[in-house]
Amino acid sequence: MKANLDSIEKKINSIWREVLQIKLDNNEQNFFSVGGNSIQAMNIISLINTYYQCNLSFIDFLEALTILNLAKCINDKLQSL
């Protein structure tokens, strides 16, 4: 699946809002700082992997922790498919 960075950010933002049940101020907020936990992280990873088919791992998620960084990680994974 081809996607640009902006569209990936928007999709991840939508997934975070759905799972965390919050409104996000920006795409650079830390997942755990906005109240996320490891169970929610796994739900988000599952939704991202289902949508993008990109094999995002829990380690990838922990290394990124923001929507912006996750979008870059997913974009890199999609480019290598």
N, C-alpha and C positions, 0 to 999 in steps of 0.2 A: 504494500500500500504506500503510495506517495502522498506526502503531506508537507506543508510548509510549517515553519516554527510557530508562526502566529496561530494557525489553526490547531496545532498540537497543544499550545498553551491554553487556548480556549476550551478544548475538550477536557484537559486535565483539570482546569478550574471547575468545570461543570461536574466532573467526577468527585472532586474534593468536596464541593458544596453539597452534593447528594449524600455522600458517606458521612461527612462531619456535621451536616445540618447547620452550617454557618454561612454567613456572607463574608467573603474575603476582601480585604482592602486592596491588596496587590498580589502579584505573582512571585514576590520575593519573600513572602512570609514562611518561616520555618514550620514544618508540619507539626512538630511536637509543641511548639510555642502557641499554636492556635488550638491546642487541645487534642490533637491526634494521639492515638495509641497503636500498639503493634497489631492488634486485631483489625483495626480500621486500615492500617497500612496494607495488610494482606488483602483486604477487600478491594482497596484501590488498585493494588498490583494486579489482582485478578481481572478487574474491569478493564484496566489498561491493556493487559495481554490479550483479552478477548477482542477488544476493539482494534488494536494495532497488530496483533500477532507478532510481537517483538521480543518475547522472552525476557522481559524485565524481571530482575531478581530482587530479593529482599535487600541484598548487599547494594545493588544499584540504587534502590530507593533510599537506603540509609546514607549513601554517599551524596545523593542529590538534595533531598529534604525540602526543596522548594519547587514550586510549579515551573519556574523558569529553568532551573537546572534539570528537572525531570524531562522537560520538553527537549532540551539539548541532548540528553542521554537517549531518549526515544528516537529523535531525529538521526543521531549517529547510528543507532541500531537499524533503523529503516534504510539508511543509505547503504549499509553493508549487506542487506538482503539481496 
